């Protein structure tokens, strides 16, 4: 009786679907946040960043499986080795201690957005902004100088959409966003007149490069990083990369 009960328990446990991605030698598991137009669950080919990643790996005979979650959870899951990589990320020295970075494959202009009905002078000197409330997405890396500027009044949001609403409802004077992500979010996530209330200001805070971040706790991470780098070079040389860039208007 006990033996039969034990067999039943084992079969039951085996029947429970795993929440972790299945792994094989020719599949790369990638975790990423919803960050339109770079990455998204429901947009064509999951957005420009992930389409480039897929094309690079496919040129080397690999498939890529994506899962979407919050940014904080993305970093935790990849750090633990439950996924092979983060799809789109900025480089920081702190992150480089935990993750293996690929070659960069896109650029991300980081800008301040303001309400069109306000006048704010920005000439590149962060100290000139110390009297303003500046909205940021929690956990995002923007620029080393900005992120370490503890003299600035920074107010956090957990998503880009909430950040946009924060400035629209005058809970912040400026917000920091990738320029293309900001425009996409305004177009797709805001309604009515709110779509036209904000504008970016020049110059950019910085222009970040985008990388894949591979988990140093996942098997074969160095080989997978090199495979992506070789695939990226391949699609750049055969015109695939330029076709993807042109399709999205970058």
Phi and psi restraints in degrees (value plus and minus 20) as a CYANA .aco file:
   2 UNK   PHI     -83.5   -43.5
   2 UNK   PSI     -59.5   -19.5
   3 UNK   PHI     -82.9   -42.9
   3 UNK   PSI     -62.9   -22.9
   4 UNK   PHI     -84.4   -44.4
   4 UNK   PSI     -61.0   -21.0
   5 UNK   PHI     -82.0   -42.0
   5 UNK   PSI     -61.2   -21.2
   6 UNK   PHI     -82.7   -42.7
   6 UNK   PSI     -60.6   -20.6
   7 UNK   PHI     -83.2   -43.2
   7 UNK   PSI     -61.1   -21.1
   8 UNK   PHI     -81.5   -41.5
   8 UNK   PSI     -64.0   -24.0
   9 UNK   PHI     -82.3   -42.3
   9 UNK   PSI     -63.7   -23.7
  10 UNK   PHI     -81.6   -41.6
  10 UNK   PSI     -65.0   -25.0
  11 UNK   PHI     -83.6   -43.6
  11 UNK   PSI     -56.9   -16.9
  12 UNK   PHI     -84.1   -44.1
  12 UNK   PSI     -64.2   -24.2
  13 UNK   PHI     -85.6   -45.6
  13 UNK   PSI     -58.0   -18.0
  14 UNK   PHI     -86.8   -46.8
  14 UNK   PSI     -46.1    -6.1
  15 UNK   PHI    -100.3   -60.3
  15 UNK   PSI     -34.2     5.8
  16 UNK   PHI     -92.8   -52.8
  16 UNK   PSI     104.6   144.6
  17 UNK   PHI     -88.7   -48.7
  17 UNK   PSI     114.4   154.4
  18 UNK   PHI     -93.7   -53.7
  18 UNK   PSI     121.0   161.0
  19 UNK   PHI    -107.4   -67.4
  19 UNK   PSI     -29.1    10.9
  20 UNK   PHI    -110.9   -70.9
  20 UNK   PSI     130.7   170.7
  21 UNK   PHI     -87.8   -47.8
  21 UNK   PSI     120.9   160.9
  22 UNK   PHI     -89.0   -49.0
  22 UNK   PSI     124.0   164.0
  23 UNK   PHI    -138.6   -98.6
  23 UNK   PSI     118.1   158.1
  24 UNK   PHI    -164.2  -124.2
  24 UNK   PSI     154.3   194.3
  25 UNK   PHI     -89.1   -49.1
  25 UNK   PSI     -36.1     3.9
  26 UNK   PHI    -138.6   -98.6
  26 UNK   PSI      -1.8    38.2
  27 UNK   PHI    -145.8  -105.8
  27 UNK   PSI     110.1   150.1
  28 UNK   PHI    -125.0   -85.0
  28 UNK   PSI     104.8   144.8
  29 UNK   PHI    -116.9   -76.9
  29 UNK   PSI     107.2   147.2
  30 UNK   PHI    -146.0  -106.0
  30 UNK   PSI     109.5   149.5
  31 UNK   PHI    -123.5   -83.5
  31 UNK   PSI     123.2   163.2
  32 UNK   PHI    -177.9  -137.9
  32 UNK   PSI     135.6   175.6
  33 UNK   PHI    -104.2   -64.2
  33 UNK   PSI     143.7   183.7
  34 UNK   PHI     -96.4   -56.4
  34 UNK   PSI      91.3   131.3
  35 UNK   PHI    -161.7  -121.7
  35 UNK   PSI      56.4    96.4
  36 UNK   PHI     -93.3   -53.3
  36 UNK   PSI     119.9   159.9
  37 UNK   PHI    -113.6   -73.6
  37 UNK   PSI      -7.9    32.1
  38 UNK   PHI     -95.9   -55.9
  38 UNK   PSI     -58.5   -18.5
  39 UNK   PHI    -173.2  -133.2
  39 UNK   PSI     120.0   160.0
  40 UNK   PHI    -188.8  -148.8
  40 UNK   PSI     127.5   167.5
  41 UNK   PHI     -86.6   -46.6
  41 UNK   PSI     -58.6   -18.6
  42 UNK   PHI    -133.3   -93.3
  42 UNK   PSI     -11.2    28.8
  43 UNK   PHI    -119.1   -79.1
  43 UNK   PSI     142.4   182.4
  44 UNK   PHI     -74.8   -34.8
  44 UNK   PSI     107.2   147.2
  45 UNK   PHI      34.2    74.2
  45 UNK   PSI       3.6    43.6
  46 UNK   PHI      44.2    84.2
  46 UNK   PSI       1.7    41.7
  47 UNK   PHI      76.5   116.5
  47 UNK   PSI     146.4   186.4
  48 UNK   PHI     -83.2   -43.2
  48 UNK   PSI     -62.1   -22.1
  49 UNK   PHI     -84.6   -44.6
  49 UNK   PSI     -67.5   -27.5
  50 UNK   PHI     -94.6   -54.6
  50 UNK   PSI     -46.7    -6.7
  51 UNK   PHI     -86.4   -46.4
  51 UNK   PSI     -58.9   -18.9
  52 UNK   PHI     -83.7   -43.7
  52 UNK   PSI     -64.0   -24.0
  53 UNK   PHI     -80.4   -40.4
  53 UNK   PSI     -67.1   -27.1
  54 UNK   PHI     -80.7   -40.7
  54 UNK   PSI     -64.6   -24.6
  55 UNK   PHI     -82.9   -42.9
  55 UNK   PSI     -60.8   -20.8
  56 UNK   PHI     -83.1   -43.1
  56 UNK   PSI     -67.4   -27.4
  57 UNK   PHI     -89.6   -49.6
  57 UNK   PSI     -59.4   -19.4
  58 UNK   PHI     -83.6   -43.6
  58 UNK   PSI     -51.9   -11.9
  59 UNK   PHI     -86.0   -46.0
  59 UNK   PSI     -38.0     2.0
  60 UNK   PHI    -124.7   -84.7
  60 UNK   PSI     -12.3    27.7
  61 UNK   PHI      66.1   106.1
  61 UNK   PSI      -0.3    39.7
  62 UNK   PHI    -131.7   -91.7
  62 UNK   PSI     131.7   171.7
  63 UNK   PHI    -122.3   -82.3
  63 UNK   PSI     136.9   176.9
  64 UNK   PHI    -147.0  -107.0
  64 UNK   PSI     110.9   150.9
  65 UNK   PHI    -132.6   -92.6
  65 UNK   PSI     111.6   151.6
  66 UNK   PHI    -131.7   -91.7
  66 UNK   PSI     126.7   166.7
  67 UNK   PHI    -155.6  -115.6
  67 UNK   PSI     120.5   160.5
  68 UNK   PHI    -132.8   -92.8
  68 UNK   PSI     117.3   157.3
  69 UNK   PHI    -179.1  -139.1
  69 UNK   PSI     159.5   199.5
  70 UNK   PHI     -83.7   -43.7
  70 UNK   PSI     140.1   180.1
  71 UNK   PHI     -83.9   -43.9
  71 UNK   PSI     -63.0   -23.0
  72 UNK   PHI     -80.2   -40.2
  72 UNK   PSI     -65.5   -25.5
  73 UNK   PHI     -88.4   -48.4
  73 UNK   PSI     -56.6   -16.6
  74 UNK   PHI     -75.1   -35.1
  74 UNK   PSI     -70.2   -30.2
  75 UNK   PHI     -83.0   -43.0
  75 UNK   PSI     -60.7   -20.7
  76 UNK   PHI     -86.5   -46.5
  76 UNK   PSI     -65.5   -25.5
  77 UNK   PHI     -86.4   -46.4
  77 UNK   PSI     -60.5   -20.5
  78 UNK   PHI     -92.0   -52.0
  78 UNK   PSI     -60.3   -20.3
  79 UNK   PHI     -76.9   -36.9
  79 UNK   PSI     -59.9   -19.9
  80 UNK   PHI     -93.4   -53.4
  80 UNK   PSI     -31.0     9.0
  81 UNK   PHI      66.9   106.9
  81 UNK   PSI      -8.8    31.2
  82 UNK   PHI     -94.3   -54.3
  82 UNK   PSI     -39.8     0.2
  83 UNK   PHI    -151.3  -111.3
  83 UNK   PSI     137.8   177.8
  84 UNK   PHI     -91.9   -51.9
  84 UNK   PSI     -56.8   -16.8
  85 UNK   PHI    -180.0  -140.0
  85 UNK   PSI     139.5   179.5
  86 UNK   PHI    -109.1   -69.1
  86 UNK   PSI     117.2   157.2
  87 UNK   PHI     -93.2   -53.2
  87 UNK   PSI     -69.7   -29.7
  88 UNK   PHI    -150.8  -110.8
  88 UNK   PSI     103.2   143.2
  89 UNK   PHI    -174.8  -134.8
  89 UNK   PSI     134.4   174.4
  90 UNK   PHI    -108.8   -68.8
  90 UNK   PSI     134.4   174.4
  91 UNK   PHI    -102.7   -62.7
  91 UNK   PSI     115.8   155.8
  92 UNK   PHI    -159.3  -119.3
  92 UNK   PSI     132.9   172.9
  93 UNK   PHI     -80.2   -40.2
  93 UNK   PSI     -57.3   -17.3
  94 UNK   PHI     -83.4   -43.4
  94 UNK   PSI     -63.8   -23.8
  95 UNK   PHI     -86.5   -46.5
  95 UNK   PSI     -54.2   -14.2
  96 UNK   PHI     -84.7   -44.7
  96 UNK   PSI     -38.5     1.5
  97 UNK   PHI     -92.8   -52.8
  97 UNK   PSI     -43.3    -3.3
  98 UNK   PHI    -128.7   -88.7
  98 UNK   PSI     -53.1   -13.1
  99 UNK   PHI    -140.1  -100.1
  99 UNK   PSI     134.0   174.0
 100 UNK   PHI    -115.5   -75.5
 100 UNK   PSI     103.1   143.1
 101 UNK   PHI    -111.1   -71.1
 101 UNK   PSI     122.1   162.1
 102 UNK   PHI    -103.2   -63.2
 102 UNK   PSI    -197.2  -157.2
 103 UNK   PHI     -86.7   -46.7
 103 UNK   PSI     131.0   171.0
 104 UNK   PHI     -93.8   -53.8
 104 UNK   PSI     129.0   169.0
 105 UNK   PHI    -151.2  -111.2
 105 UNK   PSI     -24.2    15.8
 106 UNK   PHI    -175.6  -135.6
 106 UNK   PSI     144.9   184.9
 107 UNK   PHI    -135.7   -95.7
 107 UNK   PSI     127.1   167.1
 108 UNK   PHI    -148.1  -108.1
 108 UNK   PSI      84.3   124.3
 109 UNK   PHI     -96.7   -56.7
 109 UNK   PSI     100.3   140.3
 110 UNK   PHI    -116.0   -76.0
 110 UNK   PSI     104.2   144.2
 111 UNK   PHI    -152.2  -112.2
 111 UNK   PSI     143.2   183.2
 112 UNK   PHI    -110.1   -70.1
 112 UNK   PSI     114.6   154.6
 113 UNK   PHI    -125.1   -85.1
 113 UNK   PSI     123.4   163.4
 114 UNK   PHI    -152.9  -112.9
 114 UNK   PSI     146.5   186.5
 115 UNK   PHI     -93.9   -53.9
 115 UNK   PSI     121.6   161.6
 116 UNK   PHI     -84.3   -44.3
 116 UNK   PSI     -42.5    -2.5
 117 UNK   PHI    -108.2   -68.2
 117 UNK   PSI      -9.2    30.8
 118 UNK   PHI    -140.0  -100.0
 118 UNK   PSI     135.0   175.0
 119 UNK   PHI    -137.6   -97.6
 119 UNK   PSI      93.7   133.7
 120 UNK   PHI    -150.5  -110.5
 120 UNK   PSI     103.0   143.0
 121 UNK   PHI    -106.7   -66.7
 121 UNK   PSI     110.0   150.0
 122 UNK   PHI    -158.6  -118.6
 122 UNK   PSI      94.1   134.1
 123 UNK   PHI    -136.8   -96.8
 123 UNK   PSI      -5.9    34.1
 124 UNK   PHI      81.0   121.0
 124 UNK   PSI     -26.0    14.0
 125 UNK   PHI    -117.2   -77.2
 125 UNK   PSI      88.8   128.8
 126 UNK   PHI     -82.0   -42.0
 126 UNK   PSI     -50.6   -10.6
 127 UNK   PHI     -83.0   -43.0
 127 UNK   PSI     -43.3    -3.3
 128 UNK   PHI     -91.7   -51.7
 128 UNK   PSI     -29.8    10.2
 129 UNK   PHI    -124.5   -84.5
 129 UNK   PSI      -9.9    30.1
 130 UNK   PHI     -87.8   -47.8
 130 UNK   PSI     -36.0     4.0
 131 UNK   PHI    -114.3   -74.3
 131 UNK   PSI     -16.2    23.8
 132 UNK   PHI    -128.3   -88.3
 132 UNK   PSI     129.4   169.4
 133 UNK   PHI    -106.4   -66.4
 133 UNK   PSI     103.9   143.9
 134 UNK   PHI    -136.4   -96.4
 134 UNK   PSI      99.3   139.3
 135 UNK   PHI    -103.6   -63.6
 135 UNK   PSI     116.8   156.8
 136 UNK   PHI    -156.2  -116.2
 136 UNK   PSI     137.0   177.0
 137 UNK   PHI    -106.8   -66.8
 137 UNK   PSI     107.6   147.6
 138 UNK   PHI     -78.0   -38.0
 138 UNK   PSI     110.2   150.2
 139 UNK   PHI      69.6   109.6
 139 UNK   PSI     -29.4    10.6
 140 UNK   PHI     -98.0   -58.0
 140 UNK   PSI     120.7   160.7
 141 UNK   PHI    -111.9   -71.9
 141 UNK   PSI     111.0   151.0
 142 UNK   PHI    -131.0   -91.0
 142 UNK   PSI     -94.9   -54.9
 143 UNK   PHI    -162.6  -122.6
 143 UNK   PSI     130.2   170.2
 144 UNK   PHI     -76.2   -36.2
 144 UNK   PSI     -61.4   -21.4
 145 UNK   PHI     -85.2   -45.2
 145 UNK   PSI     -65.6   -25.6
 146 UNK   PHI     -87.5   -47.5
 146 UNK   PSI     -65.7   -25.7
 147 UNK   PHI     -83.1   -43.1
 147 UNK   PSI     -49.5    -9.5
 148 UNK   PHI    -114.2   -74.2
 148 UNK   PSI     -20.5    19.5
 149 UNK   PHI     -99.8   -59.8
 149 UNK   PSI      65.8   105.8
 150 UNK   PHI     -96.0   -56.0
 150 UNK   PSI     -23.9    16.1
 151 UNK   PHI    -103.6   -63.6
 151 UNK   PSI     -27.4    12.6
 152 UNK   PHI    -109.5   -69.5
 152 UNK   PSI     128.6   168.6
 153 UNK   PHI    -110.6   -70.6
 153 UNK   PSI      76.2   116.2
 154 UNK   PHI    -123.5   -83.5
 154 UNK   PSI     112.1   152.1
 155 UNK   PHI    -137.1   -97.1
 155 UNK   PSI     112.5   152.5
 156 UNK   PHI    -117.8   -77.8
 156 UNK   PSI     127.8   167.8
 157 UNK   PHI    -149.4  -109.4
 157 UNK   PSI     141.6   181.6
 158 UNK   PHI    -115.0   -75.0
 158 UNK   PSI     -25.1    14.9
 159 UNK   PHI    -174.3  -134.3
 159 UNK   PSI     144.7   184.7
 160 UNK   PHI     -88.2   -48.2
 160 UNK   PSI     -56.9   -16.9
 161 UNK   PHI     -83.3   -43.3
 161 UNK   PSI     -64.7   -24.7
 162 UNK   PHI     -84.6   -44.6
 162 UNK   PSI     -52.7   -12.7
 163 UNK   PHI     -86.1   -46.1
 163 UNK   PSI     -62.5   -22.5
 164 UNK   PHI     -81.5   -41.5
 164 UNK   PSI     -62.1   -22.1
 165 UNK   PHI     -87.4   -47.4
 165 UNK   PSI     -51.2   -11.2
 166 UNK   PHI     -82.2   -42.2
 166 UNK   PSI     -62.2   -22.2
 167 UNK   PHI     -97.9   -57.9
 167 UNK   PSI     -54.7   -14.7
 168 UNK   PHI     -82.2   -42.2
 168 UNK   PSI     -59.1   -19.1
 169 UNK   PHI    -109.9   -69.9
 169 UNK   PSI      -5.0    35.0
 170 UNK   PHI      42.5    82.5
 170 UNK   PSI      13.1    53.1
 171 UNK   PHI    -113.0   -73.0
 171 UNK   PSI     -22.0    18.0
 172 UNK   PHI    -170.8  -130.8
 172 UNK   PSI     133.9   173.9
 173 UNK   PHI    -115.0   -75.0
 173 UNK   PSI     -50.7   -10.7
 174 UNK   PHI    -158.6  -118.6
 174 UNK   PSI     136.7   176.7
 175 UNK   PHI    -153.9  -113.9
 175 UNK   PSI     135.8   175.8
 176 UNK   PHI    -130.8   -90.8
 176 UNK   PSI     103.6   143.6
 177 UNK   PHI    -169.9  -129.9
 177 UNK   PSI     136.1   176.1
 178 UNK   PHI     -80.4   -40.4
 178 UNK   PSI     116.6   156.6
 179 UNK   PHI     -79.7   -39.7
 179 UNK   PSI     -66.6   -26.6
 180 UNK   PHI     -92.2   -52.2
 180 UNK   PSI     -56.9   -16.9
 181 UNK   PHI     -85.5   -45.5
 181 UNK   PSI     -57.7   -17.7
 182 UNK   PHI     -83.2   -43.2
 182 UNK   PSI     -68.1   -28.1
 183 UNK   PHI     -83.1   -43.1
 183 UNK   PSI     -62.3   -22.3
 184 UNK   PHI     -84.0   -44.0
 184 UNK   PSI     -64.3   -24.3
 185 UNK   PHI     -84.8   -44.8
 185 UNK   PSI     -59.1   -19.1
 186 UNK   PHI     -82.9   -42.9
 186 UNK   PSI     -62.0   -22.0
 187 UNK   PHI     -88.1   -48.1
 187 UNK   PSI     -62.8   -22.8
 188 UNK   PHI    -116.7   -76.7
 188 UNK   PSI     -43.9    -3.9
 189 UNK   PHI    -131.5   -91.5
 189 UNK   PSI     -35.8     4.2
 190 UNK   PHI    -122.2   -82.2
 190 UNK   PSI     143.8   183.8
 191 UNK   PHI    -146.7  -106.7
 191 UNK   PSI     130.0   170.0
 192 UNK   PHI      36.5    76.5
 192 UNK   PSI    -154.9  -114.9
 193 UNK   PHI     -86.0   -46.0
 193 UNK   PSI     -42.6    -2.6
 194 UNK   PHI     -80.3   -40.3
 194 UNK   PSI     -47.3    -7.3
 195 UNK   PHI     -82.0   -42.0
 195 UNK   PSI     -43.3    -3.3
 196 UNK   PHI    -133.4   -93.4
 196 UNK   PSI      -6.6    33.4
 197 UNK   PHI    -109.2   -69.2
 197 UNK   PSI     -34.6     5.4
 198 UNK   PHI    -138.4   -98.4
 198 UNK   PSI     136.2   176.2
 199 UNK   PHI    -170.2  -130.2
 199 UNK   PSI     129.8   169.8
 200 UNK   PHI     -99.1   -59.1
 200 UNK   PSI     136.0   176.0
 201 UNK   PHI    -141.5  -101.5
 201 UNK   PSI     126.2   166.2
 202 UNK   PHI    -118.3   -78.3
 202 UNK   PSI     135.0   175.0
 203 UNK   PHI    -100.9   -60.9
 203 UNK   PSI     146.8   186.8
 204 UNK   PHI     -80.0   -40.0
 204 UNK   PSI     129.2   169.2
 205 UNK   PHI     -82.3   -42.3
 205 UNK   PSI     -63.2   -23.2
 206 UNK   PHI    -187.5  -147.5
 206 UNK   PSI     148.9   188.9
 207 UNK   PHI    -140.8  -100.8
 207 UNK   PSI      89.2   129.2
 208 UNK   PHI    -110.5   -70.5
 208 UNK   PSI     130.8   170.8
 209 UNK   PHI    -113.2   -73.2
 209 UNK   PSI     127.3   167.3
 210 UNK   PHI    -121.4   -81.4
 210 UNK   PSI     119.2   159.2
 211 UNK   PHI    -154.5  -114.5
 211 UNK   PSI     141.9   181.9
 212 UNK   PHI    -105.6   -65.6
 212 UNK   PSI     125.0   165.0
 213 UNK   PHI    -137.1   -97.1
 213 UNK   PSI      93.5   133.5
 214 UNK   PHI    -113.3   -73.3
 214 UNK   PSI     120.3   160.3
 215 UNK   PHI     -93.0   -53.0
 215 UNK   PSI     108.0   148.0
 216 UNK   PHI     -95.0   -55.0
 216 UNK   PSI     -26.1    13.9
 217 UNK   PHI    -120.9   -80.9
 217 UNK   PSI     -16.3    23.7
 218 UNK   PHI    -119.4   -79.4
 218 UNK   PSI     126.4   166.4
 219 UNK   PHI     -85.3   -45.3
 219 UNK   PSI     118.3   158.3
 220 UNK   PHI      48.6    88.6
 220 UNK   PSI       9.4    49.4
 221 UNK   PHI     -85.0   -45.0
 221 UNK   PSI     -55.3   -15.3
 222 UNK   PHI     -87.8   -47.8
 222 UNK   PSI     -61.5   -21.5
 223 UNK   PHI     -86.1   -46.1
 223 UNK   PSI     -58.5   -18.5
 224 UNK   PHI     -89.6   -49.6
 224 UNK   PSI     -56.8   -16.8
 225 UNK   PHI     -83.0   -43.0
 225 UNK   PSI     -65.7   -25.7
 226 UNK   PHI     -85.3   -45.3
 226 UNK   PSI     -56.3   -16.3
 227 UNK   PHI     -82.1   -42.1
 227 UNK   PSI     -63.5   -23.5
 228 UNK   PHI     -82.7   -42.7
 228 UNK   PSI     -66.0   -26.0
 229 UNK   PHI     -79.0   -39.0
 229 UNK   PSI     -62.0   -22.0
 230 UNK   PHI     -87.9   -47.9
 230 UNK   PSI     -59.7   -19.7
 231 UNK   PHI     -85.4   -45.4
 231 UNK   PSI     -58.2   -18.2
 232 UNK   PHI     -82.3   -42.3
 232 UNK   PSI     -66.1   -26.1
 233 UNK   PHI     -80.6   -40.6
 233 UNK   PSI     -56.2   -16.2
 234 UNK   PHI     -86.7   -46.7
 234 UNK   PSI     -66.1   -26.1
 235 UNK   PHI     -93.8   -53.8
 235 UNK   PSI     -41.6    -1.6
 236 UNK   PHI     -92.5   -52.5
 236 UNK   PSI     -55.8   -15.8
 237 UNK   PHI     -98.0   -58.0
 237 UNK   PSI     -47.3    -7.3
 238 UNK   PHI    -118.0   -78.0
 238 UNK   PSI     -16.1    23.9
 239 UNK   PHI      73.2   113.2
 239 UNK   PSI     -29.3    10.7
 240 UNK   PHI     -81.8   -41.8
 240 UNK   PSI     -63.9   -23.9
 241 UNK   PHI     -78.8   -38.8
 241 UNK   PSI     -67.6   -27.6
 242 UNK   PHI     -84.1   -44.1
 242 UNK   PSI     -54.9   -14.9
 243 UNK   PHI     -86.0   -46.0
 243 UNK   PSI     -59.7   -19.7
 244 UNK   PHI     -85.8   -45.8
 244 UNK   PSI     -66.3   -26.3
 245 UNK   PHI     -77.5   -37.5
 245 UNK   PSI     -65.8   -25.8
 246 UNK   PHI     -85.1   -45.1
 246 UNK   PSI     -58.0   -18.0
 247 UNK   PHI     -79.4   -39.4
 247 UNK   PSI     -56.2   -16.2
 248 UNK   PHI    -111.6   -71.6
 248 UNK   PSI     -21.8    18.2
 249 UNK   PHI      56.3    96.3
 249 UNK   PSI       2.5    42.5
